[in-house]
Amino acid sequence: MPDYSQDNRRIVKNTAIIYVRIILIALIGFLCTRFVMDGLGFHDFGLYGVVGGAITMLGFLSTAMNTTTRRYINVEMGKPDGDPSRIFNICLVVHIGLAVLILLLAETLGLYYIHHWLKVDPSRMGDAEVVFQISTVAACISIINLPFQSLVEAHEKFFQSAMVDIIANLFRLGMVIGLMYWNGNRLYFYAVGMALMTFLTMLLYHLLCRRQWPQIIKWHFYRGRETYREIIAFNNYTALSALAYIARGNGSKLIVNFFFGPIVNSAMEPAYQVENFSVTSVNRLGNAASPQINRNWGGGNEERSVSLVTKMSRYSELMMTVIVFSALVELDFVLDLWLKDVPAGALLFTQWTLVSALVRSFVGGTQTLEQASGRIKWFQICNSVMSLLCLPIAFFAYKLGAPAPAIIQIYIGYSVTYRVVEFWLLHRLIGFDVGEYIRKAYLKPLAVVAVMVLWLLAYRALMPADAGILLRLGGIALTGTVTCLAAFFLGLYRWERELIYQRIPRKR
């Protein structure tokens, strides 16, 4: 039987690095959100969110290409005669082409949206245009940077990737603190600062790659038409899935802005900050194992790939359960501490967003396996069609008088429905054992969720309405502890607990 202990240790090490990064960046992000809301005010904060959301939606192709680039670099690294430099340069050319495409879309469809659909005071239209143009430049820089970031992650240099992100976010924190003392146009100041943070990220990744893999990133134009066609075709299907996620986060902002205006958009922003932290936690855990899943599948060891996917799914569900219930138990109190002035409706948005994040942790986890197999066509087509249908459904629901959080509830329904379709495709296309996956990935985390629902109901019944700060902080800490214990004893198998026991230092 093959010994995977070294590979497993590397996954554990990378996961630890990733979560330290997530926690630090989340803390910085939460501080930034509060300062930005104070510095910009609800109206400008909502305006930046919807204008930045528009350009991010146009840049969904870049998110997809990041996944595509990592996969092809990993596969090429696993070949005895592989040429990573060829793949890197081909991907770089494709990224440059995508940046040009995004620029054209922004300067045509994007500006049309700004002038004809964006609900903003006519006196602030000039501000919206300037912020949109700055965000467009930042999006193009980010797209061109992705091959360099993908190269670092393909080599499992997660510590380096974490340091780049932490440095960039510390720059953002300094910029946001400066925003509080800026006497000029604060909206311009913030938009330029965010663009500079994107440029700093690109510079750091470029320097890391040039120092470690100069021969790989050395510029050379390859004419392999078949390789271009293969990568672009793979990316086109992956882009559909990326559109599903971006439409969830940014397309919903545009629709909510159309019906409710920028003030309600500002109420959504804290919820999306929470969702970004939650979903990033799950996705990053998958990234820690993604290189090995791709390499094992490409090398014919499909059993190992499926085993990694099943374990990562269960761990992601358990991690999300800890995050969600620790936040839900005193969410109104946490929002009051986090934000100086909580926008009306922010609590309800955030509650539903946390529920959505928990559901999504249970309906995700197998995407890496689909990408490793290369048979992604029907997965992405079904996912994109079902996801995009949520937008017109939400539009008509709002037309009929639905409340603002209805769009989040619609996406929860989509997530569950698509999971059923995805399981059918997995079984039909790659012979995936759905029953075995459900047994190993779902049963234990669902037991933990059931226990924590009972805990949450009991907590709400027993906690006094006039409880003080210390008592509420203690309640959050106690809930987090209970969730971790439930995840440890109910969510893990005995052999996993024994491995953890073995690594705990004992007194002699």
C-alpha positions in Angstrom: 0.0 0.0 0.0 1.5 3.4 -1.0 2.7 5.6 1.8 1.1 9.0 1.6 2.2 10.3 5.0 4.6 12.9 3.5 1.9 14.1 1.1 -0.6 14.3 4.0 1.8 16.2 6.1 2.2 18.7 3.3 -1.5 19.2 3.0 -1.8 19.7 6.8 1.0 22.2 6.7 -0.5 24.1 3.8 -3.9 24.1 5.4 -2.5 25.5 8.6 -0.7 28.3 6.6 -3.9 29.0 4.7 -6.0 29.4 7.8 -3.6 31.7 9.6 -3.7 33.8 6.4 -7.5 33.7 6.3 -7.8 34.8 10.0 -5.3 37.6 9.7 -6.9 38.9 6.4 -10.4 38.6 7.9 -9.4 40.7 10.9 -7.9 43.3 8.6 -10.9 43.2 6.3 -13.4 43.6 9.2 -11.5 46.6 10.5 -11.3 48.1 7.0 -15.1 47.7 6.5 -15.8 49.6 9.6 -13.4 52.4 8.8 -14.5 52.6 5.2 -18.2 52.9 6.2 -17.3 55.6 8.6 -15.1 57.4 6.1 -17.3 57.1 3.0 -20.8 57.1 4.6 -23.6 54.7 3.7 -24.3 56.2 0.3 -20.8 56.3 -1.1 -20.0 52.9 0.5 -23.0 51.4 -1.3 -22.1 53.3 -4.5 -18.6 51.9 -4.5 -19.9 48.4 -3.8 -22.3 48.4 -6.8 -19.8 50.1 -9.2 -17.0 47.8 -8.1 -19.4 44.9 -8.3 -20.2 45.7 -11.9 -16.5 45.5 -13.0 -16.0 42.4 -10.9 -18.9 40.8 -12.7 -17.2 41.7 -16.0 -14.0 40.1 -14.7 -15.6 36.6 -14.0 -13.4 35.2 -16.8 -10.3 35.9 -14.7 -11.6 33.9 -11.8 -12.1 30.9 -14.1 -8.7 31.3 -15.7 -7.0 31.1 -12.4 -8.4 27.6 -11.9 -7.6 26.7 -15.5 -4.0 27.9 -15.3 -3.3 26.1 -12.0 -4.7 22.8 -13.4 -2.6 22.9 -16.6 0.6 23.9 -14.9 0.1 21.1 -12.3 -0.6 18.5 -15.1 2.4 19.7 -17.0 4.6 19.4 -13.9 3.5 15.8 -13.5 4.6 14.8 -16.9 8.2 13.3 -17.3 8.8 15.5 -20.3 6.6 18.4 -19.3 7.3 22.0 -20.2 5.8 24.4 -17.6 7.3 27.4 -19.4 5.2 26.7 -22.5 2.0 26.4 -20.5 2.8 29.5 -18.5 3.5 31.7 -21.5 0.4 30.4 -23.4 -1.7 31.2 -20.3 -0.1 34.6 -20.1 -1.0 35.4 -23.7 -4.6 34.3 -23.1 -4.8 36.4 -19.9 -3.6 39.5 -21.8 -6.3 38.8 -24.4 -8.9 38.5 -21.6 -7.8 41.8 -20.1 -8.3 43.5 -23.5 -11.8 41.8 -23.7 -12.7 43.0 -20.2 -11.5 46.5 -21.1 -13.8 46.6 -24.2 -16.8 45.2 -22.3 -16.2 47.8 -19.5 -16.0 50.7 -21.9 -19.2 49.7 -23.8 -21.6 47.6 -21.7 -20.2 48.8 -18.4 -20.6 52.5 -19.2 -24.1 51.9 -20.7 -25.1 50.4 -17.3 -23.6 53.3 -15.4 -25.5 55.9 -17.5 -28.8 54.1 -18.0 -29.4 51.7 -15.1 -27.4 52.8 -12.1 -29.6 54.4 -9.5 -27.5 57.3 -8.2 -28.0 61.0 -7.6 -27.3 62.8 -10.9 -24.8 65.1 -9.1 -22.7 62.0 -8.3 -22.7 60.5 -11.8 -19.2 61.9 -12.4 -17.9 60.1 -9.2 -19.4 56.8 -10.4 -17.7 57.1 -13.8 -14.3 57.9 -12.2 -14.6 55.0 -9.8 -15.7 52.7 -12.6 -12.7 53.6 -14.7 -10.2 53.1 -11.9 -11.8 49.7 -11.1 -11.5 48.7 -14.7 -7.8 49.3 -14.7 -7.5 47.4 -11.4 -9.4 44.4 -12.9 -7.1 44.3 -16.0 -4.0 44.3 -13.7 -5.5 41.5 -11.7 -6.2 39.4 -14.8 -2.6 39.7 -16.1 -1.3 38.8 -12.6 -3.1 35.5 -12.4 -0.6 33.3 -14.2 2.1 34.4 -11.7 -0.1 33.7 -8.8 -1.1 30.3 -10.3 2.5 29.4 -10.7 3.2 30.0 -7.0 0.2 28.0 -5.9 0.9 25.2 -8.4 4.3 24.7 -6.6 2.4 24.6 -3.3 4.2 27.7 -2.1 1.3 28.6 0.1 3.4 30.5 2.7 4.6 32.8 0.0 1.1 33.4 -1.3 -0.1 34.1 2.2 2.6 36.6 2.8 1.7 38.5 -0.4 -1.9 38.7 0.6 -1.1 39.8 4.1 1.3 42.5 2.9 -1.3 43.7 0.4 -4.0 43.8 3.0 -1.8 45.7 5.5 -1.3 48.2 2.7 -5.1 48.4 2.4 -5.5 48.9 6.2 -3.0 51.8 6.1 -4.8 53.3 3.2 -8.2 53.0 4.9 -6.8 54.7 8.1 -5.5 57.5 5.8 -8.9 57.8 4.4 -10.2 58.9 7.8 -7.9 62.0 7.6 -8.3 62.8 3.9 -9.9 66.1 3.3 -10.5 65.7 -0.5 -12.8 63.4 -2.4 -12.7 60.2 -0.2 -14.4 58.0 -2.8 -11.6 58.8 -5.3 -9.0 58.2 -2.6 -10.4 54.8 -1.7 -10.8 53.7 -5.4 -7.2 54.7 -6.2 -5.9 52.9 -3.0 -7.7 49.7 -4.0 -6.1 49.9 -7.4 -2.7 50.4 -6.0 -3.2 47.4 -3.7 -3.9 45.3 -6.8 -0.7 46.7 -8.5 1.3 45.9 -5.4 0.0 42.3 -5.4 1.0 41.9 -9.1 4.5 43.3 -8.4 5.1 40.9 -5.4 4.0 37.8 -7.3 6.1 38.8 -10.3 9.2 39.3 -8.2 8.7 35.9 -6.4 8.3 34.1 -9.8 11.3 35.8 -11.3 13.5 34.9 -8.3 12.5 31.2 -8.2 11.5 30.2 -11.7 13.1 32.6 -14.1 13.3 30.0 -16.9 9.6 29.3 -16.6 8.4 32.9 -16.8 10.9 33.9 -19.4 8.9 35.4 -22.3 8.5 33.3 -25.3 5.6 33.3 -27.8 4.4 29.7 -28.5 2.3 29.0 -31.6 0.8 25.7 -30.5 -2.7 26.3 -31.8 -4.1 23.1 -30.4 -2.9 23.9 -26.9 -4.4 27.4 -27.1 -7.7 25.9 -28.3 -7.7 23.3 -25.5 -6.9 25.8 -22.7 -9.4 28.3 -24.0 -12.1 25.6 -24.4 -11.5 24.4 -20.8 -11.5 27.9 -19.6 -14.8 28.7 -21.4 -16.6 25.9 -19.5 -14.9 26.8 -16.2 -15.9 30.4 -16.8 -19.6 29.4 -16.6 -19.0 28.2 -13.0 -17.2 31.4 -12.1 -20.1 33.4 -13.5 -22.4 31.5 -11.2 -20.4 32.7 -8.1 -19.9 36.2 -9.3 -23.6 36.5 -10.3 -24.4 35.5 -6.7 -22.2 38.2 -5.2 -22.3 41.0 -7.7 -25.2 40.4 -10.0 -27.5 40.4 -6.9 -26.0 43.8 -5.9 -27.0 45.2 -9.3 -30.6 43.9 -9.0 -30.9 45.0 -5.4 -29.6 48.5 -6.4 -32.2 48.6 -9.2 -35.1 48.0 -6.8 -33.9 49.4 -3.5 -31.1 51.8 -4.2 -27.5 52.2 -2.8 -28.7 52.4 0.9 -29.8 48.8 0.8 -26.6 47.9 -1.0 -24.7 49.2 2.0 -26.7 46.9 4.2 -25.7 44.0 2.0 -21.9 44.8 2.2 -21.3 43.5 5.8 -23.1 40.3 4.8 -20.9 39.8 1.8 -17.8 40.5 3.9 -18.9 37.6 6.2 -19.7 35.4 3.2 -16.3 36.1 1.6 -14.6 35.0 4.8 -16.7 31.9 5.2 -16.6 30.7 1.6 -12.9 31.6 1.2 -12.2 29.4 4.3 -13.8 26.4 2.5 -12.3 27.1 -0.9 -8.8 27.6 0.5 -9.0 24.2 2.3 -9.7 22.7 -1.1 -6.8 24.5 -2.6 -4.4 22.9 -0.2 -5.2 19.5 -1.7 -5.9 20.6 -5.2 -2.4 20.1 -6.6 -2.2 16.5 -5.3 -5.8 15.7 -6.5 -4.8 16.8 -10.0 -1.5 15.0 -10.1 -2.9 11.8 -8.7 -5.8 11.8 -11.2 -3.4 12.5 -14.1 -1.2 9.7 -12.9 -4.0 7.2 -12.9 -4.4 7.0 -9.1 -8.1 7.9 -9.2 -8.8 6.2 -5.8 -6.4 8.6 -4.0 -8.0 11.6 -5.7 -11.5 10.6 -4.6 -10.3 9.9 -1.1 -8.8 13.4 -0.8 -11.9 15.0 -2.2 -14.2 13.2 0.3 -12.0 14.1 3.2 -11.7 17.7 2.2 -15.4 18.0 1.7 -16.1 16.7 5.2 -13.4 18.9 6.8 -14.8 22.0 4.9 -18.3 21.2 6.2 -17.1 20.9 9.8 -15.1 24.1 9.5 -18.1 26.0 8.1 -20.3 24.7 10.9 -17.9 26.1 13.5 -17.8 29.5 11.7 -21.6 29.8 11.1 -22.8 28.8 14.6 -20.2 30.8 16.4 -21.4 33.9 14.4 -25.1 33.2 14.5 -25.3 32.9 18.3 -24.7 36.6 18.9 -24.8 38.1 15.4 -26.6 41.3 16.4 -24.0 41.9 19.1 -21.1 41.2 16.8 -22.4 43.6 14.1 -22.8 46.3 16.8 -19.2 45.8 17.8 -17.9 45.5 14.3 -19.8 48.5 12.7 -20.2 51.8 14.5 -23.6 52.3 12.8 -25.3 49.1 11.6 -27.2 49.7 8.3 -30.9 48.9 8.5 -31.4 45.3 7.3 -27.8 44.3 7.7 -28.6 41.7 10.4 -31.2 39.9 8.3 -28.9 39.9 5.3 -26.1 38.5 7.3 -28.2 35.8 9.0 -29.4 34.5 5.6 -25.9 34.8 4.2 -24.5 32.6 6.9 -27.2 30.0 6.3 -26.4 30.1 2.6 -22.7 29.6 3.3 -23.4 26.6 5.5 -25.6 25.0 2.7 -22.9 25.8 0.1 -20.3 24.0 2.2 -22.4 20.8 1.9 -23.1 21.2 -1.8 -19.4 21.9 -2.8 -16.2 20.0 -2.6 -16.3 17.9 -5.8 -15.4 20.6 -8.2 -11.7 19.9 -8.0 -12.4 16.3 -9.0 -14.5 17.4 -12.0 -11.6 19.7 -13.1 -9.0 16.9 -12.6 -11.0 14.5 -14.8 -11.2 17.2 -17.5 -14.9 16.3 -18.2 -16.3 19.6 -17.1 -18.6 20.5 -20.0 -22.0 19.4 -18.7 -21.2 20.3 -15.1 -20.5 23.9 -16.1 -23.4 24.1 -18.5 -26.0 22.9 -16.0 -24.4 25.0 -13.2 -24.4 28.2 -15.2 -27.9 27.8 -16.6 -29.4 27.0 -13.2 -27.5 29.8 -11.5 -28.3 32.5 -14.1 -32.0 31.6 -13.9 -31.9 32.7 -10.3 -31.4 36.3 -11.4 -34.6 36.7 -13.4 -36.4 34.7 -10.7 -35.2 37.2 -8.1 -36.1 40.1 -10.5 -39.7 38.9 -10.8 -39.9 38.1 -7.1 -39.0 41.7 -6.4 -41.5 42.9 -8.9 -44.1 41.0 -6.9 -43.0 42.7 -3.7 -40.5 40.2 -2.2 -38.2 41.6 0.6 -34.6 42.3 -0.2 -33.1 39.1 1.3 -35.3 37.0 -1.0 -32.4 36.7 -3.5 -30.3 34.9 -0.9 -33.1 32.4 -0.2 -33.4 31.8 -4.0 -29.7 31.0 -4.2 -30.0 28.5 -1.3 -32.7 26.7 -3.3 -30.5 26.7 -6.4 -27.6 25.2 -4.5 -29.5 22.2 -3.2 -31.2 21.6 -6.6 -27.9 21.7 -8.5 -26.2 19.3 -6.1 -28.8 16.6 -7.1 -28.0 17.3 -10.8 -24.2 17.3 -10.0 -24.4 13.9 -8.3 -26.2 12.4 -11.3 -23.5 13.8 -13.7 -20.6 12.5 -11.5 -22.0 9.0 -11.4 -22.8 9.0 -15.2 -19.6 10.6 -16.5 -16.8 9.3 -14.2 -18.5 6.4 -12.3 -18.5 8.3 -9.0 -20.0 6.3 -6.0 -22.5 8.9 -4.8 -23.8 6.7 -2.0 -20.3 6.2 -0.6 -19.6 9.9 -0.8 -22.8 10.8 1.1 -22.0 8.3 3.8 -18.4 9.5 4.3 -18.8 13.2 3.7 -22.3 14.0 5.0 -23.5 11.9 7.8 -21.0 13.0 10.5 -21.2 16.8 9.7 -25.0 16.6 9.6 -24.9 15.1 13.1 -22.8 18.1 14.3 -25.3 20.5 12.6 -28.2 18.9 14.4 -26.5 19.2 17.8 -25.7 22.8 17.2 -29.2 23.7 16.1 -30.4 22.4 19.5 -27.7 24.3 21.2 -28.6 27.5 19.4 -32.3 27.1 20.4 -31.4 26.5 24.0 -28.9 29.4 24.1 -31.5 31.9 22.7 -34.1 30.7 25.3 -31.6 31.0 28.3 -29.6 34.1 27.4 -31.1 37.2 29.0 -32.1 40.0 26.6 -30.2 42.6 28.7 -27.0 40.5 29.0 -23.8 42.6 29.2 -20.8 42.6 26.9 -18.7 40.1 28.9 -21.6 37.6 29.1 -22.2 37.8 25.3 -18.5 37.4 24.5 -18.4 34.4 26.8 -21.5 33.0 25.0 -19.6 33.3 21.7 -16.5 31.7 23.1 -18.6 28.9 24.7 -20.5 28.2 21.5 -17.3 28.1 19.5 -15.8 25.6 22.0 -19.0 23.4 22.0 -19.0 23.4 18.1 -15.3 22.4 18.0 -15.9 19.6 20.5 -18.9 18.4 18.6 -16.9 18.5 15.3 -14.1 16.6 17.0 -16.1 13.8 18.6 -19.0 13.5 16.1 -17.5 14.8 12.9 -14.2 12.9 12.9 -13.6 9.2 12.7 -11.8 7.4 15.5 -8.6 6.9 13.5 -8.5 10.7 12.8 -8.9 11.5 16.5 -6.1 9.0 17.3 -3.8 10.7 14.8 -4.5 14.0 16.6 -3.8 12.5 20.0 -0.5 11.2 18.8 0.6 14.7 17.8 -0.3 16.2 21.2 2.9 16.6 23.3 2.7 14.7 26.5 4.5 15.4 29.8 7.0 12.9 30.9 
